[in-house]
Amino acid sequence: MNRFRPLACAALLALCLPVAAQQSPAPKAEPAKAPEPDIAVLRAMKSKLFVLQHRDSLQLMRSVSALGSGANGSTMKFNNENGLNTLAVRDFPENLAAIEEAIKRLDVATSVRTNPDVELHIHVLLASKQVSSSASLPKELDEVVLSLKDTLSYKSYALAASFVQRLQMTERHIEGEGLLDSKTYGSDTAKDTSMFQVSWWSQGGALDMPNDGPAQIRLRDFDLTLAEKTGTGLQTLARIRSDLAFKEGEKVVVGTSVVKDKGLIVVLTARLVK
């Protein structure tokens, strides 16, 4: 049995040698040294320190760095610590001139313009084919009603409800709700316990404010629903849905529908408030 031990050790040593060779680390290559800048190039360059008043030096450096020559020896460094806000540049005179001109245009005060709130007025009108007094209508809707009488076959109009909502056009969605006076339908509230609910929703809006002329309000997918609330639940009576774009102070008819024996008309108007 002893004569086989040297052979086993030799085989084991042969197996270990390749592994040891693979595990030995390869010598690291020395990093290539950057070439020294040419003395003549350095002498042709100039240095300038820009003290910034309005813009952050790091942000401004990112904007004007493309105007540098990129030549060996050119530098651009910012400092926005300890109350300093500077940009130090070393480059050829023509590149310095281009960078300086860009800084003059970029390092300026900006006027922050905040959009005002929008006060949205929602008027719900009920129209009838019977002649009746329109004394309940506010004066601001007189022109709208005159136009409706020329277009629709209804003979009288009454204001069922008005709602005011203040909102920002940056909101992701707009929603609200309110109750409608059941007397408008001729119901006796002492006997009829039903109520009418108006709810509205929009996917969002936008406010365009041109330098000249009135602001324009846009409401995307404006959706208004009239429902009857009874003891057994909520029953939808009518729904009006439309994309809207109208100017401040302009009265726009969102749409019309029919509820029982009356016509439903929704009128929107808006004004800007601070």
Secondary structure, DSSP 8 states (H G I E B T S, - for coil): -GGGHHHHHHHHHHHHHHHHHHHS--------------HHHHHH-EEEEEE-SSS-HHHHHHHHGGGS---TT-EEEEE-STT--EEEEEE-HHHHHHHHHHHHHHSS--------EEEEEEEEEEEESS----TTS-GGGHHHHHHHHHHSS--EEEEEEEEEEEE-TTSS-EEEEEEE-GGGGT--TTT---EEEEEEEESEEEEE--SSS--EEEEEEEEEEEEEEETTEEEEEEEEEEEEEEETT--EEEEEEEETTEEEEEEEEEEEE-
